[in-house]
Amino acid sequence: MENFDKKIAFIGCGNMGKALASAISAAGFGDDLLFCDHTMNKAQSLAEQLGGTASELEKIVKEGYFIFLAIKPQGLESLFSEISETLQTRQDRFILVTLAAVV
């Protein structure tokens, strides 16, 4: 899309992440997508399918403007401990969104 210079990052490439990323890609933002998953093959496969780039967690957290946490609720605490320092040192704005459903 023209004039959109922000990266849309997905941490987690399972059903939830894939569904949202597919919709965003279909809207014309495929080149702006970043993917990361604990199984890098899953992230690479989704990047090939939708456009965008598969990358390491730290790069995703540093570069994403919209950062979608598409992981299961039980993984949030561990993920936050991995990414909190990087997020705290960022000088730019970003939007962090969790898709974790809690029952």
N, C-alpha and C positions, 0 to 999 in steps of 0.2 A: 504494500500500500504506500502511496505517496505520503511524504512528510511524517512518517512514523519511524522514529529512530530509536525506539525502545526495544529491548529484548524481553521476550515472554518465556520464562523458565518453568520447567516442570521437574520437580523432584518426585519421582515415582511415575512409572510408565505402565501401570496396571489398567484395569477397566476404567476407573474414574479419570485418571490422567489422560488416557488415550481418547476417551469420549470428548473431554473438553478441548484437548489439543486438536482433535479432528475438526471440531466446529470452528475453532480459531483459524486453522489452516484453510478451511473451506471459505472463510471470510476474506482470504487474501493475505494472511500474515505468516505464511509458511516459512519464509526466509528469516523471520524474526524469532523463531522458536529455538529454545535450548532444552535438551533433555538429559536427565541423569537418573539412573536407577541402580540399585545395589547389584543388579545383573546388567553389566554394560551392554551385552548383546541385545537386551530388550530395548535399551535406549537407542542403540544404533539402528535397530530395525525400525523403530518408530520414526526416527529422523529420516531414514531412507524413504519411508512410506509417505510422510507428510511434508517433508522439507525440513529445513533447519539443521541443527548440529547436535550430536551427542557429545557430552563433555563431562569432565570430572566435577564433583560436588563443589569444590572451592570456587572454580570458575563460574559455575552457575550462580552461586550466591553473590559473587562479586559483580557480575554483569547483568543479572536479571533486574528489570524494573518491576514487572509483575512476577512474583515468585509463588507458584502454586505448589503447596505441599500435598501431594496426592498419595498419601501413605496411610496405612492403618493407624488408628489411634494409639495402639500400644507401642508404635515406633516413634511417636512424637518426642518424647522425653530424650531419647537417645539422639535423635536428629537435632533437636535444639542445642544439646550440649556440643555437637559437632560444628554447628554453624553460628552459634551466638557471638563468638569473638569476631568473626569476619563481618557479621551484620553490624556489630557495634562500632567497628572501625570505618565503615563506609561513610563518606562525606556527602554523598548524593542521596536523594530521596528514592524510596522503593516502596512497593506495596506487597505485603506478605499475606497470602490467603491460604488457609487450610481447608482441605476438602474432607478431612477426617470426620466421619459420622460417629457420634457417640450415642449409644443406646441406654 
